[in-house]
Amino acid sequence: MEKLSPTSERFILHWGELGTRWGLNRTVAQIHALLYISPQALPADEIARLLSVARSNVSTSLRELQGWGIVKVVHVLGDRRDHFESLKDVWELFYVILDERKRREIDPTLALLKECAMAAGESTPEDREARKRIREMLNFFEETSSLYDEFRRLPGGALRQLLRFKGQLRRLFSTAS
């Protein structure tokens, strides 16, 4: 790839900004965006050149993206360098990121809430209120985590099919209350 088109640049810059709002390093998000829209796998030095970032920053960012499971190494015949490509299927990307966020954020929070609920005292009104709130939060996290697990057990493409019925679901649930 010789250089980025204005549309590619715009997408990559926006994805970098979006990434920072989700707690990711801007360069990590930009590298992901570049690999996502790239028609072929790219070596790290090409990524660094296209995004005008340090090669060391690219290496660190690629390791993070590989840790998330959304970028992988591929080999190109006749080229000894590692090339990198992103998952291209947006639904697969969605599920991989969701699974990883659950593992990194939700699961540890659930564990902490369980510990706090068990350790919360009852000696003062403040303790009782804190215990009540922690248990409510724990219940919420357990229920939503369970719902997520149910969605993940659905056969492939089921969520896409479910989304086609979103208007009908809204009507179904509005009449049920």
N, C-alpha and C positions, 0 to 999 in steps of 0.2 A: 504494500500500500504506500503510494508516494506521499500523499498528504490527506488530511481529513477534509471532508466537504463541510460547508457551513452548517448543514443540517446535522451532520454527525457531531461537529463541535458543540452545537447548541444542546443536543441530547446529552452528550458526555458531561458538559458543564452542569446541566440541570440535575442529572443523576448524581453527580458529586455533591451538590447542595442538598438533595433529598437524602443522600446517605448521611450527611452530617446531622440532619434532623432525626435520623434513626440511630444515632450514636456511633456511626462508622467514620473512619478517617476519610476525608474527601478524596485523597488519591486512591485509596482502596476502591471506593465507589466508582471513580472515574475509570480505573483500569477495568473493573467489571463491565462498565457500560461499553468501553471500547471493544472488549472481547465478545460481548453479547452481540454487537452489531457487525462485527468483522466477519466477512465471508470465509476467511480461513484462519487457522491457528497462527499466532504471532509469537516470535521469540522476544525475550525480555528486552533486548537492546532496541528492537523496533518499537516496542511499547513505550520505552523511555523516550525515544526520539519523537514519536507522534504526539506524546502528551507533554513533552518538554519537562520531564521530571528526572531526578537522579536515578541512575541504574540501581543503586542500593535501596532506594525507596521502592522501586518496582519489585525487587526481589522480596523485600519484607511484605509488601502488599500481596504479592502472588501467593506467598506462604499462608497469609491470613485467608485469602479467598479459597485456597485448597483446603484449609482447615474447616471452612464452612461447607465444603463439598460442592461448590458451585463452579469451580474452575479446576480443570485437570491438565496434566502434561500429556502432550502427544508428540510423536516423533515423525519427522518428515524425511522421506527417503533422500539420501545424498546430503543431508544437513545434520551435523553432529550436535547442534544446539537443541535444547529443549524448546518446544513451542507450547503455547497455552491456548486453551479454548474454554469458553463458558458453556454451561448448559444453554441450549437454545429454546427448548420447550418452556414457555412461560408458566404453565401449570406445574411442571416438574420443578422448576425454579422456585415457585411459590411454596410448594410442599417442603422442599429441602430447607429453605430459609425458615419456614414456620416450625419445622421439626427442630432445627438447631436453636432457634430462639426459645422454644419450649424447654429444651434440654439445658440451655445456659441460664435462662431467666426464671421461668415458671417453676420448674422442678426444685431449684434451690429455695425459692420463696415458699413453696408448699412445705418443704422440710422445716424451714425456720418458723413458719406459722404453727406447725404441729408442735414444735418444741416450746414456743411461747405459750400456746394454749394449755399445754401440760404444766408449765412452770408458773403461769399467772396465779397470783394470790387472790385471796378473798377477804383479806383483813380490813380493808377500808372501802368506802363507796367508790373511790377512784380505781382501786384494784378490780373491783367487781365490774365496773364499767369498761375498763381496759380489757378484761378477760372476755366480756360479752362481745366487744367490737372485734377482738382478735378471732374469736370463734366464728363470728359472722363472715369475716374476711376469709378465714380458712374454708368455710363452707362454700363461699363463692368460688374460690380457686379450685376446690375439689370438684364442684359441679361443672365449671367451665372446662377444666382439664379432662373430665370424663366425657363431656360432649365432644371435645377435640379428638379424643381417642376413638369415639364412635365414628366420627367423620373419616378418620384415617383408615378405619376398617372397611369403609365402603369400597366397592369395586372401582377400578380406574374410570375416570370420566363421570362418576356419579355426581360430583359437586357441580360440574358443568351442566349436567342435565337438570339438577336441582335449581340452578340459577335461572334456567329458562322459565321456571314456574314462579319466579319471585312475586309477581303481581298477584297470582292466585294464592300463594302462601299468605300474603298480607291479608287478603280477604278472608281466608280460612281462619286465621288467628284473630282477626278483628271480630268475627262473629262468635268465636268460642269464649270471649270474655264477658 
